[in-house]
Amino acid sequence: MNRFKEKLLSKQFLVTVELEPPKGINTEKLIESVNQLKGIVDAVNITDGPMANMRTSAIALSYKIKKETDIDAIFHLTCRDRNVIALQSELLGAGVLGINNLLILTGDEPKRGDHPKATPVFEVDSVGLVGIVNTLNKGYDMAGTSLNEKTNFAVGVAANPTALNLNLEIERLHEKIEKGVDFIQTQPVYNPEDLAIFMDKIKYFKVPVLAGILPLKSYKMTQHVSNNIPGINIPEWTQKRMESGGRAEGVKIAAELVKDLKNISKGIHIMPLGDTNMVIEIIEQSKLK
C-alpha cells in the first residue's frame, strides 16, 4: 500500500498543497517550493495544464518531486487532451515510475487557455476516467486484456460543497464513488457551515474529504473570486475583513478556517497560487503543526 493511502486510512489530519508546473524544463523553483513544505504537508498536488494552459507534464514532475524531496505527489489527470488509449498509457507510465496518487478531473476547454485553437478530446469525462483507473487497478485494460501487473492507484476526485446545484453535485460525486474513489479534494470553502452541510449529505459514502482553502491575498482578489467564479461562496463578513485588510488578513482568515475544518474534514487542501510562504504562515498560525 502506498504511503499517502495509508495516511488516508489513519486518524491523522492531512495537509495537501496545490502547485503549478513550470512552462519549460527548469524545475528549480518548483523543487525549492516543495522543499519549503517538508514537515508541513503530506503531499503536493501537481496540476495538469491548469486553466487549459500548456505546462510541463504533471507525471514527470511528480516523479522528480518524490525522488528529490521524498514528499508524496498527487498528479492531476484531465480528460481534455487524451483519448482512452493515451489515458491508459499515461497511467501505466505513472505506475512504472511509482507515482500512485492522482486527482481525476474533466478539464477546462482549450479555448480558455493559451492555445485556444487546440482540439479538445473529452472522449470520456471524469466519471469515465475513474472507471478506467479502477479497471487498471484490477489488472485489465479497457479492451479487457490482462496487464502483466496491475496498477495500485489511490484515486482522488474533486467536488464543490458550495455548488449552485448541490444535489446535482452530489449525484455526480456518487457516480464517481460507485466506480471506486479513495479521497475527495474540494473546491474552496470559506464558511465551515457550508462544508458541514456537504459532509452530512455525503456521510454514507465514507470517503475521506480534504477541504479546499484558497487563501485571499487582497480585496481585489476577493472581489474577483466572488464575482467571476461560479459556485464559490465568500461570506459577506469575509469580504468586509478583506476590504480593510490585505494578505495578512487573508492568512489570518485561512488559519481560522483551518481550526474549524479540523473538526469537520479529514484534512485540508491549500491552493496558494504560487505563494508557498503563505502556506507556511497559515499552518503556523493555525498551530496545526
Order of alpha helices (4+ residues) and beta strands (2+ residues): alpha-beta-alpha-beta-alpha-beta-alpha-beta-alpha-beta-alpha-beta-alpha-beta-alpha-alpha-alpha-beta-alpha
